[in-house]
Amino acid sequence: MKAYHLKFSQRVPISLAEAWDFFSSPMNLAKITPKEMAFTVTSELQPDQKMYPGMIITYKVAPITGIKLNWMTEITQVEDHKYFIDEQRFGPYKFWHHQHHFKEIPGGVEMNDLLTYGLPMGIFGNIANSVFVAGKLQQIFEFRKKKVIELFGDYTKTGT
């Protein structure tokens, strides 16, 4: 299996506490996911429930319009106000390891996402990554970046 690595970084003009409060709540993930993906948390979670190590979260997602898939992730590690890691237990990827890091900076927070993933089906998975998957992941994270700016403001316009 070939492993793919992506890194995304964004600075946000909010406090570390505010960033952590938003991003450590599984229910907020749908707010920063493109609508056409029909992303829905199917776990029975409280609206303000925070992540913890061992937490299992289930979703429905349509990466290709009209094709809904079940996805299950586990929050494997959490260090409050610093990082959390989610790993796929069941879903469309052969392997999914997603690190979310938060660091206080002057005037806000720097968030870094480190994603390592693999696809099933050997060479066909490699082709699917080249043709579709890598580009789709880039689009999803670009959407998130824009949505986070819409929700919290643009760090580049704060003068810091």
GIZILIN-V300299 format. One record per residue. N is the residue number from 1. RES is the residue in three letters. SS is DSSP state (H for helix, E for strand, - for the rest). OMEGA is omega in whole degrees, 0 to 359 (NA if undefined). Layout:
N/RES/SS/OMEGA + N/RES/SS/OMEGA
//
This chain:
1/MET/-/175 + 2/LYS/-/177 + 3/ALA/-/178 + 4/TYR/E/182 + 5/HIS/E/176 + 6/LEU/E/176 + 7/LYS/E/178 + 8/PHE/E/182 + 9/SER/E/178 + 10/GLN/E/174 + 11/ARG/E/185 + 12/VAL/E/183 + 13/PRO/-/177 + 14/ILE/-/180 + 15/SER/-/176 + 16/LEU/H/180 + 17/ALA/H/180 + 18/GLU/H/178 + 19/ALA/H/181 + 20/TRP/H/181 + 21/ASP/H/181 + 22/PHE/H/189 + 23/PHE/H/178 + 24/SER/-/176 + 25/SER/E/182 + 26/PRO/H/182 + 27/MET/H/180 + 28/ASN/H/182 + 29/LEU/H/179 + 30/ALA/H/181 + 31/LYS/H/183 + 32/ILE/H/178 + 33/THR/-/181 + 34/PRO/-/183 + 35/LYS/H/183 + 36/GLU/H/177 + 37/MET/H/177 + 38/ALA/-/183 + 39/PHE/-/180 + 40/THR/E/172 + 41/VAL/E/181 + 42/THR/-/175 + 43/SER/-/175 + 44/GLU/-/182 + 45/LEU/-/173 + 46/GLN/-/183 + 47/PRO/-/183 + 48/ASP/-/182 + 49/GLN/-/180 + 50/LYS/E/180 + 51/MET/-/175 + 52/TYR/-/179 + 53/PRO/-/182 + 54/GLY/-/180 + 55/MET/-/176 + 56/ILE/E/180 + 57/ILE/E/177 + 58/THR/E/184 + 59/TYR/E/162 + 60/LYS/E/182 + 61/VAL/E/179 + 62/ALA/E/180 + 63/PRO/E/173 + 64/ILE/E/184 + 65/THR/-/176 + 66/GLY/-/180 + 67/ILE/E/181 + 68/LYS/E/179 + 69/LEU/E/172 + 70/ASN/E/180 + 71/TRP/E/178 + 72/MET/E/176 + 73/THR/E/174 + 74/GLU/E/172 + 75/ILE/E/187 + 76/THR/E/181 + 77/GLN/E/175 + 78/VAL/E/167 + 79/GLU/E/188 + 80/ASP/-/178 + 81/HIS/-/179 + 82/LYS/-/181 + 83/TYR/E/166 + 84/PHE/E/182 + 85/ILE/E/172 + 86/ASP/E/179 + 87/GLU/E/178 + 88/GLN/E/173 + 89/ARG/E/177 + 90/PHE/E/178 + 91/GLY/-/189 + 92/PRO/-/182 + 93/TYR/-/172 + 94/LYS/-/181 + 95/PHE/E/179 + 96/TRP/E/179 + 97/HIS/E/187 + 98/HIS/E/178 + 99/GLN/E/178 + 100/HIS/E/182 + 101/HIS/E/181 + 102/PHE/E/180 + 103/LYS/E/177 + 104/GLU/E/177 + 105/ILE/E/177 + 106/PRO/-/177 + 107/GLY/-/179 + 108/GLY/E/185 + 109/VAL/E/171 + 110/GLU/E/179 + 111/MET/E/178 + 112/ASN/E/175 + 113/ASP/E/175 + 114/LEU/E/185 + 115/LEU/E/173 + 116/THR/E/182 + 117/TYR/E/175 + 118/GLY/E/182 + 119/LEU/-/176 + 120/PRO/-/171 + 121/MET/-/171 + 122/GLY/H/183 + 123/ILE/H/178 + 124/PHE/H/174 + 125/GLY/H/177 + 126/ASN/H/178 + 127/ILE/H/179 + 128/ALA/H/178 + 129/ASN/H/181 + 130/SER/H/185 + 131/VAL/H/191 + 132/PHE/H/194 + 133/VAL/H/182 + 134/ALA/H/179 + 135/GLY/H/179 + 136/LYS/H/178 + 137/LEU/H/176 + 138/GLN/H/179 + 139/GLN/H/181 + 140/ILE/H/182 + 141/PHE/H/174 + 142/GLU/H/175 + 143/PHE/H/180 + 144/ARG/H/180 + 145/LYS/H/180 + 146/LYS/H/181 + 147/LYS/H/178 + 148/VAL/H/175 + 149/ILE/H/179 + 150/GLU/H/183 + 151/LEU/H/191 + 152/PHE/H/180 + 153/GLY/-/185 + 154/ASP/-/181 + 155/TYR/H/183 + 156/THR/H/180 + 157/LYS/H/181 + 158/THR/-/178 + 159/GLY/-/179 + 160/THR/-/NA
//
